[in-house]
Structure formats: structure tokens, C-alpha cells
């Protein structure tokens, strides 16, 4: 599992430093990547700041909505729990 950062608040650039900032802010233990060529957004039909996207194993979209961070965290927890059970 990994997290892809597609936009930052305040117009900050999305780069390695931004990914490290997100990883550290949320205490993530998974790779945090960025889509420097905007390929992911184009393939998934996403708009910048359209929401938060959770993708599970097999590229299954679990959430793609303007959800609060707490909702995304519970979605991620559920996806992780489900993958451990399998």
C-alpha cells in the first residue's frame, strides 16, 4: 500500500519534501509518493483537490470523495483490516 500526494494546501509544490511532510504529519509507515507528470489524475479522472483517494490491492478504489481526514483514516483502517483477514 502507498499514498500518492496530488496536491498540497496553500499552493505548495508537490515534491519529495511535501511527501516527507505528509508522511511525518500523519505518522505513515507506507511509502508516500507524488505524481510529478499528473498521469494518475488523468487515468482516474480526478480533479486536483477533488477529494481523497484510497486505493487497495488490485487497484480497487475504496474511496474517492471530499471526505474529512478522519473518514479517510477509518477507511484505510478498514481496508488494512480486510487485507490482513484475507
PyMOL Python script that loads the backbone (N, CA, C, O; Angstrom):
from pymol import cmd

cmd.read_pdbstr("""\
ATOM      1  N   UNK A   1       0.849  -1.165   0.000  1.00  0.00           N
ATOM      2  CA  UNK A   1       0.000   0.000   0.000  1.00  0.00           C
ATOM      3  C   UNK A   1       0.897   1.232   0.000  1.00  0.00           C
ATOM      4  O   UNK A   1       2.002   1.206   0.543  1.00  0.00           O
ATOM      5  N   UNK A   2       0.426   2.284  -0.598  1.00  0.00           N
ATOM      6  CA  UNK A   2       1.163   3.539  -0.644  1.00  0.00           C
ATOM      7  C   UNK A   2       0.173   4.685  -0.731  1.00  0.00           C
ATOM      8  O   UNK A   2      -1.009   4.476  -1.004  1.00  0.00           O
ATOM      9  N   UNK A   3       0.651   5.880  -0.503  1.00  0.00           N
ATOM     10  CA  UNK A   3      -0.156   7.090  -0.601  1.00  0.00           C
ATOM     11  C   UNK A   3       0.438   7.956  -1.688  1.00  0.00           C
ATOM     12  O   UNK A   3       1.652   8.154  -1.732  1.00  0.00           O
ATOM     13  N   UNK A   4      -0.410   8.478  -2.574  1.00  0.00           N
ATOM     14  CA  UNK A   4       0.050   9.390  -3.615  1.00  0.00           C
ATOM     15  C   UNK A   4      -0.504  10.771  -3.307  1.00  0.00           C
ATOM     16  O   UNK A   4      -1.716  10.951  -3.193  1.00  0.00           O
ATOM     17  N   UNK A   5       0.395  11.750  -3.173  1.00  0.00           N
ATOM     18  CA  UNK A   5       0.011  13.138  -2.928  1.00  0.00           C
ATOM     19  C   UNK A   5      -0.143  13.815  -4.290  1.00  0.00           C
ATOM     20  O   UNK A   5       0.793  13.840  -5.089  1.00  0.00           O
ATOM     21  N   UNK A   6      -1.335  14.363  -4.545  1.00  0.00           N
ATOM     22  CA  UNK A   6      -1.572  15.011  -5.833  1.00  0.00           C
ATOM     23  C   UNK A   6      -1.676  16.526  -5.726  1.00  0.00           C
ATOM     24  O   UNK A   6      -1.587  17.226  -6.735  1.00  0.00           O
ATOM     25  N   UNK A   7      -1.863  17.038  -4.520  1.00  0.00           N
ATOM     26  CA  UNK A   7      -1.945  18.487  -4.324  1.00  0.00           C
ATOM     27  C   UNK A   7      -1.669  18.802  -2.862  1.00  0.00           C
ATOM     28  O   UNK A   7      -1.919  17.986  -1.975  1.00  0.00           O
ATOM     29  N   UNK A   8      -1.151  19.999  -2.629  1.00  0.00           N
ATOM     30  CA  UNK A   8      -0.887  20.459  -1.267  1.00  0.00           C
ATOM     31  C   UNK A   8      -1.685  21.731  -1.033  1.00  0.00           C
ATOM     32  O   UNK A   8      -1.963  22.484  -1.967  1.00  0.00           O
ATOM     33  N   UNK A   9      -2.050  21.964   0.218  1.00  0.00           N
ATOM     34  CA  UNK A   9      -2.776  23.189   0.544  1.00  0.00           C
ATOM     35  C   UNK A   9      -1.877  24.400   0.356  1.00  0.00           C
ATOM     36  O   UNK A   9      -0.651  24.303   0.423  1.00  0.00           O
ATOM     37  N   UNK A  10      -2.499  25.520   0.123  1.00  0.00           N
ATOM     38  CA  UNK A  10      -1.761  26.770   0.003  1.00  0.00           C
ATOM     39  C   UNK A  10      -0.922  26.868  -1.259  1.00  0.00           C
ATOM     40  O   UNK A  10      -0.053  27.733  -1.363  1.00  0.00           O
ATOM     41  N   UNK A  11      -1.179  25.984  -2.222  1.00  0.00           N
ATOM     42  CA  UNK A  11      -0.443  26.043  -3.467  1.00  0.00           C
ATOM     43  C   UNK A  11       1.006  25.601  -3.371  1.00  0.00           C
ATOM     44  O   UNK A  11       1.798  25.834  -4.283  1.00  0.00           O
ATOM     45  N   UNK A  12       1.351  24.955  -2.245  1.00  0.00           N
ATOM     46  CA  UNK A  12       2.728  24.471  -2.108  1.00  0.00           C
ATOM     47  C   UNK A  12       3.003  23.435  -3.184  1.00  0.00           C
ATOM     48  O   UNK A  12       2.102  22.694  -3.579  1.00  0.00           O
ATOM     49  N   UNK A  13       4.249  23.377  -3.665  1.00  0.00           N
ATOM     50  CA  UNK A  13       4.565  22.390  -4.706  1.00  0.00           C
ATOM     51  C   UNK A  13       4.516  20.972  -4.160  1.00  0.00           C
ATOM     52  O   UNK A  13       4.833  20.725  -2.996  1.00  0.00           O
ATOM     53  N   UNK A  14       4.115  20.051  -5.018  1.00  0.00           N
ATOM     54  CA  UNK A  14       4.128  18.638  -4.655  1.00  0.00           C
ATOM     55  C   UNK A  14       5.473  18.079  -5.112  1.00  0.00           C
ATOM     56  O   UNK A  14       5.749  17.972  -6.306  1.00  0.00           O
ATOM     57  N   UNK A  15       6.294  17.730  -4.136  1.00  0.00           N
ATOM     58  CA  UNK A  15       7.625  17.218  -4.416  1.00  0.00           C
ATOM     59  C   UNK A  15       8.033  16.270  -3.289  1.00  0.00           C
ATOM     60  O   UNK A  15       7.216  15.935  -2.431  1.00  0.00           O
ATOM     61  N   UNK A  16       9.281  15.843  -3.289  1.00  0.00           N
ATOM     62  CA  UNK A  16       9.729  14.910  -2.248  1.00  0.00           C
ATOM     63  C   UNK A  16       9.580  15.498  -0.849  1.00  0.00           C
ATOM     64  O   UNK A  16       9.235  14.783   0.092  1.00  0.00           O
ATOM     65  N   UNK A  17       9.837  16.794  -0.710  1.00  0.00           N
ATOM     66  CA  UNK A  17       9.711  17.435   0.601  1.00  0.00           C
ATOM     67  C   UNK A  17       8.254  17.417   1.078  1.00  0.00           C
ATOM     68  O   UNK A  17       7.987  17.191   2.258  1.00  0.00           O
ATOM     69  N   UNK A  18       7.320  17.655   0.158  1.00  0.00           N
ATOM     70  CA  UNK A  18       5.900  17.622   0.510  1.00  0.00           C
ATOM     71  C   UNK A  18       5.494  16.218   0.949  1.00  0.00           C
ATOM     72  O   UNK A  18       4.739  16.057   1.908  1.00  0.00           O
ATOM     73  N   UNK A  19       5.992  15.209   0.249  1.00  0.00           N
ATOM     74  CA  UNK A  19       5.675  13.823   0.610  1.00  0.00           C
ATOM     75  C   UNK A  19       6.214  13.487   1.992  1.00  0.00           C
ATOM     76  O   UNK A  19       5.534  12.841   2.789  1.00  0.00           O
ATOM     77  N   UNK A  20       7.429  13.922   2.273  1.00  0.00           N
ATOM     78  CA  UNK A  20       8.013  13.682   3.594  1.00  0.00           C
ATOM     79  C   UNK A  20       7.197  14.388   4.672  1.00  0.00           C
ATOM     80  O   UNK A  20       7.003  13.850   5.762  1.00  0.00           O
ATOM     81  N   UNK A  21       6.723  15.585   4.368  1.00  0.00           N
ATOM     82  CA  UNK A  21       5.909  16.348   5.310  1.00  0.00           C
ATOM     83  C   UNK A  21       4.604  15.616   5.628  1.00  0.00           C
ATOM     84  O   UNK A  21       4.212  15.514   6.791  1.00  0.00           O
ATOM     85  N   UNK A  22       3.936  15.109   4.593  1.00  0.00           N
ATOM     86  CA  UNK A  22       2.683  14.363   4.791  1.00  0.00           C
ATOM     87  C   UNK A  22       2.957  13.092   5.583  1.00  0.00           C
ATOM     88  O   UNK A  22       2.222  12.769   6.515  1.00  0.00           O
ATOM     89  N   UNK A  23       4.010  12.372   5.216  1.00  0.00           N
ATOM     90  CA  UNK A  23       4.359  11.128   5.920  1.00  0.00           C
ATOM     91  C   UNK A  23       4.586  11.399   7.399  1.00  0.00           C
ATOM     92  O   UNK A  23       4.074  10.677   8.255  1.00  0.00           O
ATOM     93  N   UNK A  24       5.359  12.444   7.698  1.00  0.00           N
ATOM     94  CA  UNK A  24       5.679  12.766   9.084  1.00  0.00           C
ATOM     95  C   UNK A  24       4.463  13.277   9.846  1.00  0.00           C
ATOM     96  O   UNK A  24       4.261  12.916  11.006  1.00  0.00           O
ATOM     97  N   UNK A  25       3.645  14.124   9.198  1.00  0.00           N
ATOM     98  CA  UNK A  25       2.473  14.706   9.861  1.00  0.00           C
ATOM     99  C   UNK A  25       1.495  13.634  10.318  1.00  0.00           C
ATOM    100  O   UNK A  25       0.913  13.739  11.398  1.00  0.00           O
ATOM    101  N   UNK A  26       1.311  12.598   9.496  1.00  0.00           N
ATOM    102  CA  UNK A  26       0.339  11.557   9.821  1.00  0.00           C
ATOM    103  C   UNK A  26       0.982  10.281  10.362  1.00  0.00           C
ATOM    104  O   UNK A  26       0.284   9.300  10.616  1.00  0.00           O
ATOM    105  N   UNK A  27       2.303  10.285  10.540  1.00  0.00           N
ATOM    106  CA  UNK A  27       2.995   9.126  11.088  1.00  0.00           C
ATOM    107  C   UNK A  27       2.854   7.889  10.217  1.00  0.00           C
ATOM    108  O   UNK A  27       2.743   6.774  10.727  1.00  0.00           O
ATOM    109  N   UNK A  28       2.858   8.081   8.917  1.00  0.00           N
ATOM    110  CA  UNK A  28       2.656   6.972   7.988  1.00  0.00           C
ATOM    111  C   UNK A  28       3.891   6.087   7.909  1.00  0.00           C
ATOM    112  O   UNK A  28       5.024   6.567   7.942  1.00  0.00           O
ATOM    113  N   UNK A  29       3.650   4.795   7.805  1.00  0.00           N
ATOM    114  CA  UNK A  29       4.737   3.827   7.672  1.00  0.00           C
ATOM    115  C   UNK A  29       4.752   3.221   6.266  1.00  0.00           C
ATOM    116  O   UNK A  29       5.469   2.253   6.012  1.00  0.00           O
ATOM    117  N   UNK A  30       3.964   3.788   5.360  1.00  0.00           N
ATOM    118  CA  UNK A  30       3.903   3.324   3.978  1.00  0.00           C
ATOM    119  C   UNK A  30       4.587   4.361   3.093  1.00  0.00           C
ATOM    120  O   UNK A  30       4.720   5.516   3.499  1.00  0.00           O
ATOM    121  N   UNK A  31       5.021   3.979   1.899  1.00  0.00           N
ATOM    122  CA  UNK A  31       5.636   4.962   1.008  1.00  0.00           C
ATOM    123  C   UNK A  31       4.647   6.065   0.641  1.00  0.00           C
ATOM    124  O   UNK A  31       3.472   5.798   0.389  1.00  0.00           O
ATOM    125  N   UNK A  32       5.129   7.296   0.613  1.00  0.00           N
ATOM    126  CA  UNK A  32       4.331   8.444   0.194  1.00  0.00           C
ATOM    127  C   UNK A  32       4.980   8.972  -1.087  1.00  0.00           C
ATOM    128  O   UNK A  32       6.132   9.407  -1.083  1.00  0.00           O
ATOM    129  N   UNK A  33       4.231   8.926  -2.159  1.00  0.00           N
ATOM    130  CA  UNK A  33       4.737   9.262  -3.483  1.00  0.00           C
ATOM    131  C   UNK A  33       4.028  10.471  -4.047  1.00  0.00           C
ATOM    132  O   UNK A  33       3.005  10.900  -3.514  1.00  0.00           O
ATOM    133  N   UNK A  34       4.567  11.029  -5.134  1.00  0.00           N
ATOM    134  CA  UNK A  34       3.862  12.093  -5.841  1.00  0.00           C
ATOM    135  C   UNK A  34       3.880  11.795  -7.327  1.00  0.00           C
ATOM    136  O   UNK A  34       4.765  11.102  -7.829  1.00  0.00           O
ATOM    137  N   UNK A  35       2.895  12.327  -8.018  1.00  0.00           N
ATOM    138  CA  UNK A  35       2.677  12.084  -9.432  1.00  0.00           C
ATOM    139  C   UNK A  35       3.154  13.306 -10.210  1.00  0.00           C
ATOM    140  O   UNK A  35       2.352  14.146 -10.617  1.00  0.00           O
ATOM    141  N   UNK A  36       4.468  13.398 -10.412  1.00  0.00           N
ATOM    142  CA  UNK A  36       5.031  14.624 -10.994  1.00  0.00           C
ATOM    143  C   UNK A  36       4.549  14.892 -12.412  1.00  0.00           C
ATOM    144  O   UNK A  36       4.565  16.040 -12.856  1.00  0.00           O
ATOM    145  N   UNK A  37       4.119  13.852 -13.138  1.00  0.00           N
ATOM    146  CA  UNK A  37       3.645  14.038 -14.508  1.00  0.00           C
ATOM    147  C   UNK A  37       2.129  14.081 -14.615  1.00  0.00           C
ATOM    148  O   UNK A  37       1.591  14.172 -15.718  1.00  0.00           O
ATOM    149  N   UNK A  38       1.425  14.017 -13.475  1.00  0.00           N
ATOM    150  CA  UNK A  38      -0.030  14.104 -13.412  1.00  0.00           C
ATOM    151  C   UNK A  38      -0.732  12.971 -14.166  1.00  0.00           C
ATOM    152  O   UNK A  38      -1.865  13.134 -14.620  1.00  0.00           O
ATOM    153  N   UNK A  39      -0.061  11.824 -14.298  1.00  0.00           N
ATOM    154  CA  UNK A  39      -0.615  10.680 -15.010  1.00  0.00           C
ATOM    155  C   UNK A  39      -1.765  10.053 -14.224  1.00  0.00           C
ATOM    156  O   UNK A  39      -2.798   9.710 -14.798  1.00  0.00           O
ATOM    157  N   UNK A  40      -1.585   9.904 -12.912  1.00  0.00           N
ATOM    158  CA  UNK A  40      -2.609   9.278 -12.077  1.00  0.00           C
ATOM    159  C   UNK A  40      -3.925  10.045 -12.150  1.00  0.00           C
ATOM    160  O   UNK A  40      -4.986   9.449 -12.340  1.00  0.00           O
ATOM    161  N   UNK A  41      -3.856  11.356 -12.002  1.00  0.00           N
ATOM    162  CA  UNK A  41      -5.076  12.163 -12.070  1.00  0.00           C
ATOM    163  C   UNK A  41      -5.784  11.964 -13.403  1.00  0.00           C
ATOM    164  O   UNK A  41      -7.008  11.843 -13.444  1.00  0.00           O
ATOM    165  N   UNK A  42      -5.027  11.929 -14.487  1.00  0.00           N
ATOM    166  CA  UNK A  42      -5.629  11.760 -15.808  1.00  0.00           C
ATOM    167  C   UNK A  42      -6.272  10.392 -15.978  1.00  0.00           C
ATOM    168  O   UNK A  42      -7.369  10.285 -16.525  1.00  0.00           O
ATOM    169  N   UNK A  43      -5.599   9.347 -15.515  1.00  0.00           N
ATOM    170  CA  UNK A  43      -6.131   7.996 -15.672  1.00  0.00           C
ATOM    171  C   UNK A  43      -7.355   7.744 -14.810  1.00  0.00           C
ATOM    172  O   UNK A  43      -8.247   6.993 -15.203  1.00  0.00           O
ATOM    173  N   UNK A  44      -7.406   8.364 -13.640  1.00  0.00           N
ATOM    174  CA  UNK A  44      -8.537   8.147 -12.735  1.00  0.00           C
ATOM    175  C   UNK A  44      -9.628   9.197 -12.884  1.00  0.00           C
ATOM    176  O   UNK A  44     -10.671   9.110 -12.236  1.00  0.00           O
ATOM    177  N   UNK A  45      -9.391  10.190 -13.737  1.00  0.00           N
ATOM    178  CA  UNK A  45     -10.396  11.232 -13.936  1.00  0.00           C
ATOM    179  C   UNK A  45     -10.581  12.113 -12.719  1.00  0.00           C
ATOM    180  O   UNK A  45     -11.674  12.628 -12.482  1.00  0.00           O
ATOM    181  N   UNK A  46      -9.523  12.290 -11.945  1.00  0.00           N
ATOM    182  CA  UNK A  46      -9.607  13.104 -10.732  1.00  0.00           C
ATOM    183  C   UNK A  46      -9.302  14.562 -11.044  1.00  0.00           C
ATOM    184  O   UNK A  46      -8.575  14.876 -11.987  1.00  0.00           O
ATOM    185  N   UNK A  47      -9.861  15.425 -10.248  1.00  0.00           N
ATOM    186  CA  UNK A  47      -9.505  16.837 -10.293  1.00  0.00           C
ATOM    187  C   UNK A  47      -8.663  17.125  -9.059  1.00  0.00           C
ATOM    188  O   UNK A  47      -8.883  16.531  -8.004  1.00  0.00           O
ATOM    189  N   UNK A  48      -7.710  18.024  -9.185  1.00  0.00           N
ATOM    190  CA  UNK A  48      -6.919  18.419  -8.021  1.00  0.00           C
ATOM    191  C   UNK A  48      -7.864  18.969  -6.970  1.00  0.00           C
ATOM    192  O   UNK A  48      -8.761  19.757  -7.270  1.00  0.00           O
ATOM    193  N   UNK A  49      -7.651  18.540  -5.731  1.00  0.00           N
ATOM    194  CA  UNK A  49      -8.489  18.925  -4.589  1.00  0.00           C
ATOM    195  C   UNK A  49      -9.908  18.387  -4.684  1.00  0.00           C
ATOM    196  O   UNK A  49     -10.798  18.865  -3.980  1.00  0.00           O
ATOM    197  N   UNK A  50     -10.135  17.392  -5.549  1.00  0.00           N
ATOM    198  CA  UNK A  50     -11.476  16.824  -5.658  1.00  0.00           C
ATOM    199  C   UNK A  50     -11.818  16.002  -4.427  1.00  0.00           C
ATOM    200  O   UNK A  50     -12.994  15.791  -4.133  1.00  0.00           O
ATOM    201  N   UNK A  51     -10.821  15.542  -3.715  1.00  0.00           N
ATOM    202  CA  UNK A  51     -11.080  14.748  -2.534  1.00  0.00           C
ATOM    203  C   UNK A  51      -9.883  13.892  -2.199  1.00  0.00           C
ATOM    204  O   UNK A  51      -8.758  14.162  -2.619  1.00  0.00           O
ATOM    205  N   UNK A  52     -10.144  12.884  -1.456  1.00  0.00           N
ATOM    206  CA  UNK A  52      -9.088  11.974  -1.038  1.00  0.00           C
ATOM    207  C   UNK A  52      -9.382  10.615  -1.645  1.00  0.00           C
ATOM    208  O   UNK A  52     -10.532  10.178  -1.697  1.00  0.00           O
ATOM    209  N   UNK A  53      -8.335   9.957  -2.102  1.00  0.00           N
ATOM    210  CA  UNK A  53      -8.481   8.692  -2.798  1.00  0.00           C
ATOM    211  C   UNK A  53      -7.788   7.597  -2.007  1.00  0.00           C
ATOM    212  O   UNK A  53      -6.628   7.741  -1.621  1.00  0.00           O
ATOM    213  N   UNK A  54      -8.500   6.499  -1.766  1.00  0.00           N
ATOM    214  CA  UNK A  54      -7.915   5.325  -1.123  1.00  0.00           C
ATOM    215  C   UNK A  54      -8.014   4.193  -2.133  1.00  0.00           C
ATOM    216  O   UNK A  54      -9.108   3.840  -2.575  1.00  0.00           O
ATOM    217  N   UNK A  55      -6.862   3.619  -2.500  1.00  0.00           N
ATOM    218  CA  UNK A  55      -6.805   2.524  -3.459  1.00  0.00           C
ATOM    219  C   UNK A  55      -6.217   1.317  -2.748  1.00  0.00           C
ATOM    220  O   UNK A  55      -5.152   1.410  -2.138  1.00  0.00           O
ATOM    221  N   UNK A  56      -6.904   0.188  -2.823  1.00  0.00           N
ATOM    222  CA  UNK A  56      -6.419  -1.024  -2.169  1.00  0.00           C
ATOM    223  C   UNK A  56      -5.767  -1.956  -3.179  1.00  0.00           C
ATOM    224  O   UNK A  56      -5.656  -1.635  -4.362  1.00  0.00           O
ATOM    225  N   UNK A  57      -5.344  -3.101  -2.698  1.00  0.00           N
ATOM    226  CA  UNK A  57      -4.690  -4.113  -3.535  1.00  0.00           C
ATOM    227  C   UNK A  57      -5.525  -4.381  -4.784  1.00  0.00           C
ATOM    228  O   UNK A  57      -6.753  -4.446  -4.719  1.00  0.00           O
ATOM    229  N   UNK A  58      -4.860  -4.533  -5.902  1.00  0.00           N
ATOM    230  CA  UNK A  58      -5.553  -4.773  -7.158  1.00  0.00           C
ATOM    231  C   UNK A  58      -6.115  -3.501  -7.761  1.00  0.00           C
ATOM    232  O   UNK A  58      -6.941  -3.553  -8.672  1.00  0.00           O
ATOM    233  N   UNK A  59      -5.669  -2.348  -7.253  1.00  0.00           N
ATOM    234  CA  UNK A  59      -6.112  -1.032  -7.734  1.00  0.00           C
ATOM    235  C   UNK A  59      -7.622  -0.829  -7.606  1.00  0.00           C
ATOM    236  O   UNK A  59      -8.249  -0.204  -8.462  1.00  0.00           O
ATOM    237  N   UNK A  60      -8.194  -1.362  -6.533  1.00  0.00           N
ATOM    238  CA  UNK A  60      -9.612  -1.159  -6.250  1.00  0.00           C
ATOM    239  C   UNK A  60      -9.763   0.179  -5.529  1.00  0.00           C
ATOM    240  O   UNK A  60      -9.143   0.403  -4.489  1.00  0.00           O
ATOM    241  N   UNK A  61     -10.586   1.065  -6.086  1.00  0.00           N
ATOM    242  CA  UNK A  61     -10.816   2.364  -5.459  1.00  0.00           C
ATOM    243  C   UNK A  61     -11.798   2.170  -4.306  1.00  0.00           C
ATOM    244  O   UNK A  61     -12.959   1.823  -4.521  1.00  0.00           O
ATOM    245  N   UNK A  62     -11.324   2.396  -3.084  1.00  0.00           N
ATOM    246  CA  UNK A  62     -12.134   2.222  -1.883  1.00  0.00           C
ATOM    247  C   UNK A  62     -12.853   3.514  -1.500  1.00  0.00           C
ATOM    248  O   UNK A  62     -13.945   3.473  -0.934  1.00  0.00           O
ATOM    249  N   UNK A  63     -12.253   4.641  -1.802  1.00  0.00           N
ATOM    250  CA  UNK A  63     -12.870   5.931  -1.502  1.00  0.00           C
ATOM    251  C   UNK A  63     -12.299   6.967  -2.455  1.00  0.00           C
ATOM    252  O   UNK A  63     -11.091   6.998  -2.690  1.00  0.00           O
ATOM    253  N   UNK A  64     -13.152   7.809  -2.999  1.00  0.00           N
ATOM    254  CA  UNK A  64     -12.758   8.917  -3.862  1.00  0.00           C
ATOM    255  C   UNK A  64     -13.806   9.993  -3.668  1.00  0.00           C
ATOM    256  O   UNK A  64     -14.737  10.123  -4.462  1.00  0.00           O
ATOM    257  N   UNK A  65     -13.646  10.754  -2.613  1.00  0.00           N
ATOM    258  CA  UNK A  65     -14.669  11.724  -2.242  1.00  0.00           C
ATOM    259  C   UNK A  65     -14.058  12.818  -1.378  1.00  0.00           C
ATOM    260  O   UNK A  65     -12.973  12.647  -0.822  1.00  0.00           O
ATOM    261  N   UNK A  66     -14.755  13.938  -1.270  1.00  0.00           N
ATOM    262  CA  UNK A  66     -14.275  15.015  -0.390  1.00  0.00           C
ATOM    263  C   UNK A  66     -14.570  14.700   1.068  1.00  0.00           C
ATOM    264  O   UNK A  66     -15.409  15.346   1.695  1.00  0.00           O
ATOM    265  N   UNK A  67     -13.873  13.704   1.602  1.00  0.00           N
ATOM    266  CA  UNK A  67     -14.114  13.242   2.967  1.00  0.00           C
ATOM    267  C   UNK A  67     -13.169  13.921   3.947  1.00  0.00           C
ATOM    268  O   UNK A  67     -12.073  14.345   3.579  1.00  0.00           O
ATOM    269  N   UNK A  68     -13.597  14.016   5.174  1.00  0.00           N
ATOM    270  CA  UNK A  68     -12.728  14.521   6.238  1.00  0.00           C
ATOM    271  C   UNK A  68     -11.599  13.529   6.459  1.00  0.00           C
ATOM    272  O   UNK A  68     -11.761  12.339   6.189  1.00  0.00           O
ATOM    273  N   UNK A  69     -10.466  13.997   6.942  1.00  0.00           N
ATOM    274  CA  UNK A  69      -9.320  13.129   7.157  1.00  0.00           C
ATOM    275  C   UNK A  69      -9.675  11.971   8.078  1.00  0.00           C
ATOM    276  O   UNK A  69      -9.183  10.861   7.877  1.00  0.00           O
ATOM    277  N   UNK A  70     -10.519  12.198   9.087  1.00  0.00           N
ATOM    278  CA  UNK A  70     -10.903  11.115   9.995  1.00  0.00           C
ATOM    279  C   UNK A  70     -11.660  10.025   9.247  1.00  0.00           C
ATOM    280  O   UNK A  70     -11.505   8.845   9.560  1.00  0.00           O
ATOM    281  N   UNK A  71     -12.474  10.401   8.268  1.00  0.00           N
ATOM    282  CA  UNK A  71     -13.186   9.405   7.466  1.00  0.00           C
ATOM    283  C   UNK A  71     -12.219   8.599   6.625  1.00  0.00           C
ATOM    284  O   UNK A  71     -12.371   7.386   6.488  1.00  0.00           O
ATOM    285  N   UNK A  72     -11.224   9.268   6.062  1.00  0.00           N
ATOM    286  CA  UNK A  72     -10.219   8.571   5.256  1.00  0.00           C
ATOM    287  C   UNK A  72      -9.434   7.614   6.147  1.00  0.00           C
ATOM    288  O   UNK A  72      -9.165   6.477   5.758  1.00  0.00           O
ATOM    289  N   UNK A  73      -9.064   8.076   7.346  1.00  0.00           N
ATOM    290  CA  UNK A  73      -8.307   7.210   8.259  1.00  0.00           C
ATOM    291  C   UNK A  73      -9.100   5.959   8.596  1.00  0.00           C
ATOM    292  O   UNK A  73      -8.527   4.870   8.636  1.00  0.00           O
ATOM    293  N   UNK A  74     -10.409   6.079   8.842  1.00  0.00           N
ATOM    294  CA  UNK A  74     -11.209   4.897   9.162  1.00  0.00           C
ATOM    295  C   UNK A  74     -11.363   4.005   7.938  1.00  0.00           C
ATOM    296  O   UNK A  74     -11.421   2.783   8.074  1.00  0.00           O
ATOM    297  N   UNK A  75     -11.432   4.591   6.746  1.00  0.00           N
ATOM    298  CA  UNK A  75     -11.490   3.801   5.513  1.00  0.00           C
ATOM    299  C   UNK A  75     -10.201   3.017   5.332  1.00  0.00           C
ATOM    300  O   UNK A  75     -10.238   1.833   4.995  1.00  0.00           O
ATOM    301  N   UNK A  76      -9.064   3.662   5.552  1.00  0.00           N
ATOM    302  CA  UNK A  76      -7.770   2.991   5.433  1.00  0.00           C
ATOM    303  C   UNK A  76      -7.667   1.870   6.458  1.00  0.00           C
ATOM    304  O   UNK A  76      -7.211   0.772   6.139  1.00  0.00           O
ATOM    305  N   UNK A  77      -8.092   2.146   7.695  1.00  0.00           N
ATOM    306  CA  UNK A  77      -8.067   1.107   8.737  1.00  0.00           C
ATOM    307  C   UNK A  77      -8.898  -0.107   8.318  1.00  0.00           C
ATOM    308  O   UNK A  77      -8.477  -1.248   8.513  1.00  0.00           O
ATOM    309  N   UNK A  78     -10.078   0.141   7.740  1.00  0.00           N
ATOM    310  CA  UNK A  78     -10.948  -0.953   7.313  1.00  0.00           C
ATOM    311  C   UNK A  78     -10.313  -1.748   6.165  1.00  0.00           C
ATOM    312  O   UNK A  78     -10.387  -2.977   6.140  1.00  0.00           O
ATOM    313  N   UNK A  79      -9.696  -1.043   5.225  1.00  0.00           N
ATOM    314  CA  UNK A  79      -9.044  -1.723   4.102  1.00  0.00           C
ATOM    315  C   UNK A  79      -7.885  -2.568   4.607  1.00  0.00           C
ATOM    316  O   UNK A  79      -7.716  -3.706   4.170  1.00  0.00           O
ATOM    317  N   UNK A  80      -7.086  -2.029   5.520  1.00  0.00           N
ATOM    318  CA  UNK A  80      -5.964  -2.781   6.077  1.00  0.00           C
ATOM    319  C   UNK A  80      -6.442  -4.005   6.835  1.00  0.00           C
ATOM    320  O   UNK A  80      -5.869  -5.086   6.701  1.00  0.00           O
ATOM    321  N   UNK A  81      -7.494  -3.840   7.632  1.00  0.00           N
ATOM    322  CA  UNK A  81      -8.038  -4.963   8.392  1.00  0.00           C
ATOM    323  C   UNK A  81      -8.548  -6.049   7.447  1.00  0.00           C
ATOM    324  O   UNK A  81      -8.350  -7.239   7.695  1.00  0.00           O
ATOM    325  N   UNK A  82      -9.196  -5.640   6.381  1.00  0.00           N
ATOM    326  CA  UNK A  82      -9.731  -6.585   5.409  1.00  0.00           C
ATOM    327  C   UNK A  82      -8.615  -7.341   4.711  1.00  0.00           C
ATOM    328  O   UNK A  82      -8.724  -8.546   4.484  1.00  0.00           O
ATOM    329  N   UNK A  83      -7.530  -6.633   4.365  1.00  0.00           N
ATOM    330  CA  UNK A  83      -6.429  -7.290   3.651  1.00  0.00           C
ATOM    331  C   UNK A  83      -5.679  -8.255   4.570  1.00  0.00           C
ATOM    332  O   UNK A  83      -5.159  -9.270   4.105  1.00  0.00           O
ATOM    333  N   UNK A  84      -5.618  -7.951   5.865  1.00  0.00           N
ATOM    334  CA  UNK A  84      -4.960  -8.858   6.811  1.00  0.00           C
ATOM    335  C   UNK A  84      -5.790 -10.123   7.024  1.00  0.00           C
ATOM    336  O   UNK A  84      -5.247 -11.199   7.273  1.00  0.00           O
ATOM    337  N   UNK A  85      -7.124  -9.978   6.921  1.00  0.00           N
ATOM    338  CA  UNK A  85      -8.018 -11.113   7.139  1.00  0.00           C
ATOM    339  C   UNK A  85      -7.977 -12.090   5.959  1.00  0.00           C
ATOM    340  O   UNK A  85      -8.369 -13.248   6.103  1.00  0.00           O
ATOM    341  N   UNK A  86      -7.513 -11.640   4.815  1.00  0.00           N
ATOM    342  CA  UNK A  86      -7.535 -12.494   3.611  1.00  0.00           C
ATOM    343  C   UNK A  86      -6.322 -13.348   3.514  1.00  0.00           C
ATOM    344  O   UNK A  86      -6.184 -14.120   2.566  1.00  0.00           O
TER     345      UNK A  86
END
""", "prot")
cmd.dss("prot")
cmd.show_as("cartoon", "prot")
cmd.util.cbc("prot")
cmd.orient("prot")
